Amino acid sequence: MEDLINELLEELKIELEVVEESDIQILSIKLKNAIREIKLARGYDTSFGEDFILNDIQKYVSNIKDLTMYDYVHIGMEGENNHDENGIGRTWRNRKSCFDGIVKFCNVY
């Protein structure tokens, strides 16, 4: 999983133009949180091995990156869904859209 995290972190640093060490640390935290949230959304059973989870979660790299970027760029804007200042208006999409396409595992007993 560490290799995946490092690969995604490098990609995100380039996409977001993050160079300051303190910002990289924050981005890393947001990335790890995004992976945790995607894992929770998938609902992996405790019987699933780490290799299975790694192979499966790689299908959701775009969701992980979307969620990481969403959370990173919203630092300091928590709770806002739009913002108007000096004639410029911004409206953000719903955070839940970062989870589009993720289906929870279902166990049948």
C-alpha positions as CSV (number, residue, x, y, z in Angstrom):
1,M,0.0,0.0,0.0
2,E,2.9,2.3,0.7
3,D,4.0,2.2,-2.9
4,L,0.5,3.2,-4.1
5,I,0.5,6.0,-1.5
6,N,3.9,7.3,-2.7
7,E,2.9,7.1,-6.4
8,L,-0.3,9.0,-5.8
9,L,1.4,11.6,-3.6
10,E,3.9,12.3,-6.4
11,E,1.1,12.7,-8.9
12,L,-0.9,14.9,-6.7
13,K,2.1,17.1,-5.9
14,I,2.5,17.7,-9.6
15,E,-1.2,18.3,-10.3
16,L,-1.6,20.7,-7.4
17,E,1.8,22.3,-7.8
18,V,2.6,21.6,-4.1
19,V,6.3,22.1,-3.3
20,E,6.5,23.4,0.3
21,E,7.3,20.6,2.8
22,S,4.5,21.6,5.2
23,D,2.0,21.5,2.3
24,I,3.3,18.1,1.2
25,Q,2.7,16.8,4.7
26,I,-0.9,18.1,4.7
27,L,-1.5,16.6,1.2
28,S,-0.1,13.3,2.5
29,I,-2.6,13.3,5.4
30,K,-5.4,14.1,3.1
31,L,-4.4,11.3,0.8
32,K,-4.2,8.7,3.6
33,N,-7.6,9.9,4.9
34,A,-9.1,9.5,1.4
35,I,-7.8,6.0,1.2
36,R,-9.3,5.2,4.6
37,E,-12.6,6.6,3.5
38,I,-12.6,4.7,0.2
39,K,-11.8,1.5,2.1
40,L,-14.8,2.2,4.5
41,A,-17.1,2.9,1.5
42,R,-16.1,-0.4,-0.1
43,G,-16.7,-2.2,3.2
44,Y,-14.0,-4.8,3.0
45,D,-14.6,-7.8,5.1
46,T,-12.0,-8.6,7.8
47,S,-11.3,-11.9,5.9
48,F,-10.0,-10.0,2.9
49,G,-6.2,-10.0,2.7
50,E,-4.0,-7.0,2.2
51,D,-3.2,-8.1,-1.4
52,F,-6.9,-8.4,-2.3
53,I,-7.6,-4.9,-0.9
54,L,-4.6,-3.4,-2.7
55,N,-5.6,-4.9,-6.0
56,D,-9.2,-3.8,-5.5
57,I,-8.6,-0.3,-4.3
58,Q,-6.4,0.4,-7.4
59,K,-9.7,0.4,-9.3
60,Y,-10.6,3.6,-7.4
61,V,-7.5,5.6,-7.9
62,S,-9.4,8.4,-9.6
63,N,-11.9,8.5,-6.6
64,I,-9.0,8.6,-4.2
65,K,-7.3,11.5,-6.1
66,D,-10.6,13.4,-6.4
67,L,-11.3,13.1,-2.7
68,T,-7.8,14.1,-1.8
69,M,-7.8,17.1,-4.1
70,Y,-11.3,18.1,-2.9
71,D,-10.3,18.0,0.8
72,Y,-6.9,19.7,0.2
73,V,-8.2,22.6,-1.8
74,H,-11.0,23.2,0.8
75,I,-8.6,23.8,3.6
76,G,-9.9,26.9,5.3
77,M,-13.2,26.8,3.5
78,E,-14.8,24.0,5.6
79,G,-18.6,24.3,5.6
80,E,-18.8,26.5,2.4
81,N,-20.5,25.3,-0.7
82,N,-20.2,28.6,-2.5
83,H,-18.2,31.7,-2.2
84,D,-18.6,35.2,-3.6
85,E,-15.9,37.9,-3.4
86,N,-15.1,40.9,-5.5
87,G,-17.6,39.9,-8.2
88,I,-16.1,36.4,-8.5
89,G,-18.4,33.5,-7.5
90,R,-17.4,29.9,-6.9
91,T,-19.7,27.0,-6.3
92,W,-18.3,23.6,-5.3
93,R,-19.7,20.2,-6.2
94,N,-20.9,18.0,-3.5
95,R,-18.1,16.0,-1.7
96,K,-20.2,12.9,-2.0
97,S,-19.7,12.9,-5.8
98,C,-16.1,11.8,-5.1
99,F,-17.6,8.5,-4.2
100,D,-19.5,8.0,-7.5
101,G,-19.0,4.5,-8.8
102,I,-18.0,3.0,-5.5
103,V,-20.2,0.0,-4.5
104,K,-20.1,-1.5,-1.1
105,F,-19.2,-5.2,-0.7
106,C,-22.2,-7.3,0.3
107,N,-21.8,-10.5,2.2
108,V,-24.5,-13.2,1.9
109,Y,-24.7,-15.5,4.9
